[in-house]
Amino acid sequence: MAGEHIIVMPGRYGADMTRVVALNASSLYLWEALADRDFTVGDAARLLVGRYDVDEATALRDAGAWLDRLRECGVVED
């Protein structure tokens, strides 16, 4: 949408445009790499370490924050 990568949450009668999550480049990478499978924060962190110049502790923190945000938005479940 307008050059942005977004997730639109389904609503009762179709897409709910009031529930949109924008993805930056690293979020989009994780979203695509982990789509359609169960994963852990550790899985996401390993992907970040493998792709970006980031240490494991930072990757774990960032992956945890990413996953927490997706949970808050109702995009993923525990």
VOPAGU-2260 file (C-alpha; in pm, 1 decimal, decimal comma):
REM VOPAGU-2260
SITE   aa  ch    i         X         Y         Z
SITE  MET   A    0       0,0       0,0       0,0
SITE  ALA   A    1     161,4     325,6    -115,4
SITE  GLY   A    2     505,0     161,8    -121,1
SITE  GLU   A    3     473,0      31,1     234,8
SITE  HIS   A    4     467,9    -331,3     342,7
SITE  ILE   A    5     170,7    -387,3     568,7
SITE  ILE   A    6     -38,2    -656,5     731,3
SITE  VAL   A    7    -410,8    -587,7     730,5
SITE  MET   A    8    -604,0    -773,4     994,5
SITE  PRO   A    9    -918,4    -951,1     885,4
SITE  GLY   A   10   -1240,0    -804,2    1017,2
SITE  ARG   A   11   -1582,7    -950,0    1055,7
SITE  TYR   A   12   -1683,7    -856,9     700,2
SITE  GLY   A   13   -1347,6    -840,5     522,2
SITE  ALA   A   14   -1029,9    -640,1     575,3
SITE  ASP   A   15   -1031,1    -411,1     878,7
SITE  MET   A   16    -835,8    -105,2     764,8
SITE  THR   A   17    -831,8      26,8    1122,1
SITE  ARG   A   18    -604,4    -264,1    1214,9
SITE  VAL   A   19    -296,5    -227,1     996,5
SITE  VAL   A   20      61,3    -318,5    1093,3
SITE  ALA   A   21     344,4    -156,9     893,2
SITE  LEU   A   22     663,1    -359,7     843,8
SITE  ASN   A   23    1011,5    -215,9     806,4
SITE  ALA   A   24    1275,8    -407,5     608,3
SITE  SER   A   25    1387,9    -635,3     891,4
SITE  SER   A   26    1029,1    -702,6    1004,3
SITE  LEU   A   27     932,6    -792,3     648,4
SITE  TYR   A   28    1232,5   -1025,1     622,2
SITE  LEU   A   29    1130,9   -1206,9     941,1
SITE  TRP   A   30     764,9   -1216,5     838,0
SITE  GLU   A   31     847,3   -1377,9     504,4
SITE  ALA   A   32    1111,9   -1615,1     642,1
SITE  LEU   A   33     891,1   -1741,7     924,5
SITE  ALA   A   34     555,1   -1744,7     746,7
SITE  ASP   A   35     333,4   -2050,1     775,7
SITE  ARG   A   36     532,9   -2226,6    1046,8
SITE  ASP   A   37     577,7   -2230,9    1421,0
SITE  PHE   A   38     883,2   -2038,7    1539,5
SITE  THR   A   39    1050,7   -1909,6    1852,5
SITE  VAL   A   40    1217,2   -1582,4    1939,5
SITE  GLY   A   41    1544,4   -1771,0    1902,3
SITE  ASP   A   42    1456,7   -1866,9    1545,3
SITE  ALA   A   43    1389,1   -1503,4    1458,5
SITE  ALA   A   44    1707,5   -1390,0    1633,9
SITE  ARG   A   45    1918,9   -1640,5    1438,7
SITE  LEU   A   46    1777,1   -1502,6    1114,3
SITE  LEU   A   47    1866,5   -1148,2    1220,1
SITE  VAL   A   48    2221,7   -1247,2    1315,6
SITE  GLY   A   49    2263,7   -1425,7     983,3
SITE  ARG   A   50    2143,0   -1134,9     773,5
SITE  TYR   A   51    2241,2    -819,7     963,8
SITE  ASP   A   52    2552,8    -699,7    1143,0
SITE  VAL   A   53    2407,8    -754,2    1489,2
SITE  ASP   A   54    2519,9    -952,2    1794,0
SITE  GLU   A   55    2309,5   -1231,3    1942,1
SITE  ALA   A   56    2195,7   -1034,7    2248,9
SITE  THR   A   57    2070,9    -745,9    2036,5
SITE  ALA   A   58    1905,5    -984,9    1792,8
SITE  LEU   A   59    1724,5   -1164,2    2077,7
SITE  ARG   A   60    1604,9    -832,4    2219,8
SITE  ASP   A   61    1488,2    -706,4    1881,5
SITE  ALA   A   62    1324,2   -1037,0    1784,4
SITE  GLY   A   63    1144,5   -1044,0    2119,8
SITE  ALA   A   64    1016,9    -689,8    2071,5
SITE  TRP   A   65     903,2    -776,4    1717,4
SITE  LEU   A   66     717,1   -1083,5    1834,1
SITE  ASP   A   67     561,3    -897,0    2129,2
SITE  ARG   A   68     432,1    -629,7    1892,1
SITE  LEU   A   69     280,9    -888,3    1658,3
SITE  ARG   A   70     110,4   -1052,2    1957,4
SITE  GLU   A   71     -24,7    -716,5    2077,2
SITE  CYS   A   72    -171,0    -656,2    1733,6
SITE  GLY   A   73    -325,3   -1002,8    1724,1
SITE  VAL   A   74    -117,7   -1109,8    1425,3
SITE  VAL   A   75      37,6   -1411,1    1597,7
SITE  GLU   A   76     -68,7   -1622,5    1894,0
SITE  ASP   A   77     131,1   -1802,1    2161,3
